[in-house]
Amino acid sequence: MADAGVASRRKSEELIAKGHVKVNNKVVTEMGIKVDHSDKVEVDGMPLETEKKRYILMYKPRGVISAVKDDKGRKVVTDLLEEDVQERVYPIGRLDYDTSGLLLLTNDGEFANHLMHPRYHVDKTYVAKIEGILETEEIKKLESGIKFKDYTTSRAKVRVMSKDKKKNSSIVRITIHEGHNHQVKNMFDAVGHKVEKLARENYGFLTLDGLVSGKYRDLTRQEVAQLKQDNR
C-alpha cells in the first residue's frame, strides 16, 4: 500500500487494522500478509494499482535537496528526473544539500528499508576536502570510532589522498556504513577539521562511473539482486 502511494506505512497499518482493506474480496486485519500481482487488493472499495518497481542511481549535484518536495521551494532530486520516470520514486537515505555524489532512489519500500536498516552494513565512501592537515593520531581516532552524545561511530576506513600545506588543506577518502545526520562532517569536526567540500563516490559496490552530475541510470537486475543478497 505504501509502495502504491495510498498512504504511509504506518497509516496503511491503521487502515488494515480498521478493516478498510480487502484481499481477493475478503477483509484483512492482520499485518504482513503477502500478496502478488495476481491478487485483487482494495482499499475502501477502490482497487489498488501497484507500480512496477524502479531502482535508480543518481549523481546528485550540490545545491539539491534529497527529497521529493521542499517547503522552501528549493530544487529536489526528483526535479532532475525526466519523463522516462513515471513511478513515484523517493531517495534512499539522504545526502546533505551541499554534498554531491551517489544517491539511490526507488519506489520499493522493502528494498529501501533493508538498505537503511542499521544491521545491514552497506559501506559508503566519501571524498572530503578539509581544512588543515590530517595527522596520524587524528586518523587513528576516526578509525577507532568517534563518540557523540547519541551514538558512537563504527570503525571507519581513512586514507589521506593529498595534502596542501600552502593552502592548509587535505583531501581524504573515508568509508563508513552508518548514515547519521551530518555524520562525516561531524566526525571531522570532532578531530578539529572543518569539511569544505564533500562527495559520496561509492555505495557498496556501486560507483558513479559513466555518469555526470545531475544525471542518473537504472540499476541492472544483477545490481539489484546483489544489493538484496548482500543485505540479508
matplotlib code that plots the C-alpha trace (Angstrom):
import matplotlib.pyplot as plt

x = [0.0, 2.8, 4.6, 1.3, 1.1, -2.1, -0.6, 2.5, 3.5, 2.1, -1.2, -1.5, -1.3, -4.0, -6.3, -5.7, -6.4, -9.7, -10.9, -10.6, -8.6, -9.8, -7.6, -9.5, -12.8, -12.1, -11.4, -8.0, -6.9, -3.6, -0.3, 2.3, 0.1, 1.9, 0.3, 1.4, 0.3, -2.4, -4.2, -7.0, -6.4, -9.0, -8.9, -12.4, -13.7, -11.1, -8.7, -5.1, -2.9, 0.7, 3.6, 6.4, 9.5, 12.1, 15.7, 17.7, 21.3, 21.7, 24.7, 23.3, 24.7, 25.4, 22.6, 19.8, 17.7, 17.5, 13.7, 10.6, 9.5, 10.8, 8.8, 11.3, 10.9, 14.4, 15.2, 14.8, 16.3, 13.1, 13.2, 16.1, 14.2, 13.0, 9.8, 11.1, 10.5, 6.7, 7.0, 6.8, 10.3, 12.0, 15.6, 17.0, 18.6, 19.9, 22.9, 23.2, 22.2, 25.8, 27.0, 27.2, 27.5, 25.9, 22.2, 19.7, 16.0, 13.3, 9.6, 10.3, 9.7, 11.0, 14.2, 14.8, 14.1, 16.7, 19.4, 18.8, 18.5, 21.5, 22.2, 23.0, 26.5, 26.5, 29.8, 29.6, 32.8, 33.2, 35.9, 36.2, 38.3, 39.0, 40.7, 44.1, 46.4, 45.0, 47.6, 48.2, 46.6, 43.5, 43.3, 43.5, 40.6, 38.5, 39.3, 38.6, 35.3, 34.1, 31.8, 28.9, 26.1, 23.6, 25.9, 29.4, 30.6, 31.9, 35.4, 36.0, 38.5, 40.5, 43.1, 44.7, 44.9, 46.7, 48.0, 48.5, 50.5, 50.4, 46.6, 46.4, 44.0, 43.8, 41.8, 40.7, 38.8, 36.6, 34.4, 31.6, 28.5, 26.2, 24.0, 23.6, 22.8, 25.9, 28.0, 31.1, 31.2, 30.7, 33.5, 36.0, 34.8, 35.4, 39.1, 39.4, 38.9, 36.1, 34.8, 34.9, 33.6, 32.1, 31.1, 29.9, 31.7, 30.6, 27.6, 28.5, 29.9, 28.1, 30.1, 29.4, 31.3, 29.7, 27.6, 28.0, 26.5, 22.7, 22.3, 21.1, 20.6, 18.6, 20.2, 20.6, 18.8, 22.1, 22.9, 19.5, 19.8, 23.4, 22.2, 19.4, 21.7, 24.5, 22.0, 20.3]
y = [0.0, 2.4, 1.5, 2.2, 5.7, 5.0, 6.1, 6.0, 2.6, 3.5, 4.9, 1.8, -0.4, 1.7, 1.2, -2.6, -2.8, -0.9, -3.2, -0.8, -3.3, -6.4, -9.0, -11.1, -9.8, -10.7, -8.1, -8.5, -7.1, -8.9, -7.3, -8.8, -10.7, -11.4, -10.5, -10.6, -9.1, -11.8, -10.8, -8.3, -5.6, -2.9, 0.0, 1.2, -0.5, 1.1, -1.3, -0.8, -0.2, -1.1, 0.4, -1.6, -1.4, 1.1, 1.4, 4.5, 5.5, 9.3, 11.6, 14.2, 17.7, 20.1, 22.6, 20.0, 18.5, 14.7, 14.7, 14.7, 18.1, 21.1, 23.6, 26.3, 25.8, 24.6, 22.1, 18.4, 15.3, 14.3, 17.5, 16.1, 13.1, 13.1, 11.8, 8.3, 8.1, 8.0, 6.0, 7.8, 7.2, 8.7, 8.8, 6.0, 7.9, 11.4, 13.5, 17.0, 20.0, 20.9, 17.3, 15.7, 12.2, 8.8, 8.6, 5.8, 6.3, 3.7, 3.0, -0.3, 0.3, -3.1, -2.7, 0.8, -0.3, -3.1, -0.8, 1.8, -0.6, -0.3, -4.0, -4.1, -2.7, -1.0, 0.7, 4.3, 6.0, 9.8, 12.1, 15.2, 18.3, 19.5, 22.5, 21.6, 18.6, 15.4, 13.9, 10.3, 10.5, 12.0, 9.2, 6.7, 8.4, 8.3, 4.7, 3.6, 5.4, 8.8, 9.1, 11.6, 12.3, 9.9, 7.3, 6.1, 5.6, 2.2, 1.8, 3.9, 3.4, 6.5, 7.4, 10.7, 11.2, 14.5, 17.4, 21.0, 22.7, 26.1, 26.1, 24.3, 21.6, 17.9, 15.5, 12.5, 9.3, 7.9, 4.8, 4.4, 2.2, 4.2, 7.1, 9.5, 13.1, 15.1, 12.1, 12.6, 16.4, 15.8, 13.2, 15.5, 18.4, 16.1, 15.8, 19.5, 19.8, 21.6, 19.9, 22.4, 20.0, 16.5, 13.9, 10.3, 8.2, 4.7, 3.0, -0.6, -1.9, 0.8, 3.7, 6.9, 5.5, 6.8, 9.5, 13.2, 15.5, 15.7, 12.5, 9.1, 5.5, 2.5, -0.2, -3.5, -6.6, -8.0, -4.9, -5.0, -8.7, -8.2, -5.4, -7.6, -10.6, -8.5, -7.2, -10.4]
z = [0.0, 0.8, -2.4, -4.4, -2.8, -0.8, 2.5, 4.6, 6.1, 9.5, 8.1, 5.9, 9.0, 10.6, 7.6, 7.7, 11.4, 11.0, 8.2, 5.3, 3.2, 1.2, -0.4, -3.0, -1.7, 1.9, 4.6, 6.2, 9.5, 10.0, 9.2, 7.0, 4.6, 1.4, -1.9, -5.5, -8.8, -9.3, -6.0, -6.0, -3.3, -2.5, -0.1, 0.8, -2.4, -4.7, -6.5, -5.6, -8.6, -8.0, -9.9, -11.3, -9.1, -10.2, -8.9, -9.9, -9.3, -9.4, -9.4, -7.1, -7.6, -4.8, -4.1, -4.4, -1.6, -1.1, -1.0, -3.2, -2.1, -0.1, 1.9, 1.0, -2.7, -3.3, -6.1, -5.0, -6.6, -8.2, -10.2, -12.0, -13.3, -16.9, -18.5, -18.6, -14.8, -14.2, -11.0, -7.6, -6.5, -3.5, -2.2, 0.0, 2.9, 2.1, 1.1, 2.5, 0.4, -0.1, -0.6, -4.1, -5.2, -5.4, -4.3, -4.8, -5.5, -5.6, -5.1, -3.4, 0.3, 1.4, -0.6, 0.9, 4.4, 4.1, 2.8, 5.6, 8.5, 10.9, 11.0, 7.3, 6.9, 3.5, 3.0, 1.8, 0.6, 0.7, -0.5, 1.7, 1.3, 4.8, 6.4, 7.8, 7.6, 9.0, 11.4, 12.2, 15.7, 14.2, 11.6, 14.4, 16.3, 13.1, 12.5, 16.1, 16.4, 17.5, 20.5, 20.2, 22.5, 20.9, 19.2, 18.7, 15.1, 14.0, 12.8, 9.6, 6.9, 6.3, 3.6, 3.1, -0.7, -0.8, 1.4, 0.6, 3.3, 1.5, 1.4, 4.7, 3.4, 2.8, 0.6, 2.5, 1.5, 4.3, 4.3, 6.9, 6.9, 9.2, 8.0, 10.9, 10.1, 9.0, 10.2, 8.1, 8.7, 12.5, 12.5, 11.0, 13.3, 16.2, 15.3, 14.6, 10.9, 9.0, 5.9, 3.0, 0.3, 0.4, -2.2, -2.0, -4.5, -3.6, -2.2, -1.5, -4.8, -6.8, -8.3, -10.4, -13.4, -16.6, -15.0, -14.9, -12.2, -12.4, -14.4, -13.5, -14.7, -13.7, -11.7, -13.6, -12.4, -11.3, -9.2, -7.5, -6.8, -5.4, -3.1, -1.8, -1.4, 0.4, 2.9, 4.2]

ax = plt.figure().add_subplot(projection="3d")
ax.plot(x, y, z, "-o")
ax.set_aspect("equal")
plt.show()
